[in-house]
């Protein structure tokens, strides 16, 4: 059988697509399992999920490691996502989940409580986002650099912060607030979702954290941001729609207040 150049090219392109798809599948499994367990993910676990040999998975893992998407914290351990790996997962692989109606109703009920000032709204928002995500809730009013934080105790529960020095540095950063203010102010040009993963923030205190925020408006003008600070190992597909719902809710509540 003689293959034409076009047939050969098509076969190669198909193999390349399959290989890229497999890389994505392996990375997605590593991210999802690491988020759930905080434990490095081995090739045997991934091979069982995909029905492929451990040798095949190890080869794919090697490729992903060379691309900087995963790393091996210890020689005998499995792999964990890197900042770049989380970024690729969020931008290319993740499927965001919608907030269910029951949760949306809980949010509406909280905002139906009497709130008479900007401070009432933002304090409520930082507390609410912390309660609903189990991460640190943040709410910023940019005009006066007012930053509300709630739920710092949640970070103590995360395995990443068993290191007392890491925990101390992060809590100090949260207490002083200046670095968080600078980070959020850089995203103030519009109200779109912003996600800073690990070292992307530019602050060493946040190397093990991700910051997810969305802007809100007052009288049609961009006025601040609401969101969460949590471990890089957060459930982004659930956190993102919750942050977006709360940002939209803040915009709506300010339409009803004379601010």
N, C-alpha and C positions, 0 to 999 in steps of 0.2 A: 504494500500500500504506500503510495506516494502522497505526502502531506504538502499542501501548498503553503506558501509563506503566510498567507492570511489565516489559515487554519492553525498554524503553529503559534502565531501571534495571539489569536483568540484563546488558545489553550493556556498560554503563559499568563495572559491577563486574568483568566478565570482562576488559575492557581493563586495569583497574587491577591485577588479579591478574597478568596477563601482564607488565605493566610492572614490577611488584615482583619477579617471577621473573627478568626480564632484568637488573635491577639486581644481584640476588644472583649471577647467572651471571657478570656482568662483574667484580664484586668478587672472586669466587672465583678467576677466572683471573688477576687482577692479583696477589692474594696468593700464589697458588701459583708463578707465574712469578718474582715478585720474590724469594721464598724461595730458589728455585733459582739465580738469576743475580745477585742484588744490583744489578740494573739496572732503572731506571724502565721501565714497560711502556707502549708506545704503542698508539694506537687501531687501527693497521693490524694489529698482531699479534692483538689481541682479535677484530677483525672476521673474520680468517681462521679463528680457532677456532670462532666462532659462525655463520659464513656470513652475516653481516650487513654492511651498508655501513659504511665508516669514519665517515661523517657521523652515522649512527644511534648508533654506539658513542661518538662524541665527545659527543653529547647526553646519553647515559646517564652518561658520565664527569663531565660538568658537574654533573649532579644529585647524583652520589655525592660530588663535591667540596663542593657546597653543604651536604650532610648531614654533612660533616666526616669522611667515611670514607676518602677518599684525598686526596693533595695532589700538587702539581706542584713538585718541587724547583728546577727551572729552567724558564724560559719556553719553551725549545725542546724540553724533555725530556718523557718520558711521565709516568705517575703511579706513586706508591708508596702503600702502605697507611699510614694514621695509626694511632696507638694505638687510637683508637675503631674504626677499620676492622678491625684484628686482633681486637679484642674482639667485634665483631659476627660476624666469621668464625668464631671459636671457639664462641661461644654459639649461633649460628643456622645455620651452613652446614657446618661441619667434620664429617667422618665419621672417627671414631677407628678406627685399625687395631689389631687384636688382635696381641699378641705371639705370634710363631710358636713352635711346640713346641721347635724347635732352640734358640732363644734362651732360652726358659724353662728348658731343661735346662742350658744354660751357667750360668745364675744359680743353679740348685739345686746344681750341682757346686761352685761357688765357696763357697756357704754350707755345704757338707758338709765343708769343710776345718776342722781343729781351731780352734775359737775359744772362749776361756775367760772372756772379760770383755766388759763393755759397750764398752770402748775398742776391742777387737779387732773387734767387730761393726760399729761405726760407722766406723772407719777403712777396713775392707773395703768398706762400703757406699758411702762417698764415692768411693773409687777405682773401684769397679765401675760406678757410675752414670756417672762421667766417661768411663770406657773405652767403655761401650756407646753413649753419646750423642755423644761428642766435644765435650761442653760441660763446664763446671765442676761437679763433683759436690759436694753439700753434705749434711751429716748433723748434726742438732742434738739434743743431750740437754738438755732445758729445765731440769731441776732444778738443774744446776750451770752453766748457760749454756756448755756445752761445744760448740763448733762445729768440725766437721772439714771442711776444704776440700781438693779434689784436682783437678788438671788445669787450673790457671790458665793454663798455656801455650796451651791450646786457644783462648782468647779472642784471642790474638795473631794467629791464623790468619784471623780474620774481617775482611772488608773494612771494616766499620764502625769498626774501631779502627786504621786506618792513621794517623789523627790521633794523634800522640804524646801530646798533652795529654790527650785523652780516655782513652787507654790508661793513662797514668800515674795519673789520678784514679781510674779503676776499680780498678787494682791496689792503690792505696793504701787504697781502701775495703775490699777483700778482706783486705788485710794487717791492718788495724785491727779488722775484724770487727764492731765495735759496731753499725753501721747494719744489717748483715745480721741480727744477733741481734735487734735491735728489730723489724725487718720480720717475721721468722719468729715471734717471740713474739706478735705481734698476731694470728697465725693459729692460736694454740694452743688455742682454745676447743673444737675438735673435730678429728677426723682426716680431714676431707674435703679433696679436692683444692683447692689455692689457686693462682691464676695472677695475677701482677702484671706488667702490660705497661707498659714505659717509665715515664712520669711517674706512673702509678698507684702506684708504690712510695713516692713522696714524697721520694726521695733523688736529687739531681742526678746523682750518680755512675752511677746505674742507668737514666738516661733512654734509653739505646740498648740496654737489656737487658730480658729477661723472666726472671722467677723462677717456677719451677713446682715445687711441693712437695706432698707428702701426709704425713699424720700416721701414726705407729705407736703401738702400745700395749705397756706392760709390766704384767703382772698385771692386765689389763683396764682400766688407766688410761692416758689420753693422756699420752705421755711425751716426744715430740719429733717432728721432721719430717725427711724426706729428699727430695732432689730435685736440680734443676739451676739454674744461672745460665748463660744464653746470650744470643745476640743476639735482638732481637725477631723477627728473620727466621729463627726456628727452625722445624723441622718438628714442629708441635704434635701432629699426629695420630699420630706415632710416639713422641714424647717422653712424652706423657701416660700411655699404657698401660705404658711401661717404668718410669716413676716409681711408678705404682700397684702394679706387680708387686714392685718392690723394697721398698716400704713394707709390703706384706703379708708379704714374706719376712722382714723385720726383726721384725715382730710374731711370726711363727711361730718364728724362731730364739730369741727371748727366752723363749718358752714352755718351751724345752728347757734353758735356762741357769738357774742359781740366782742371780738378780740381786737 
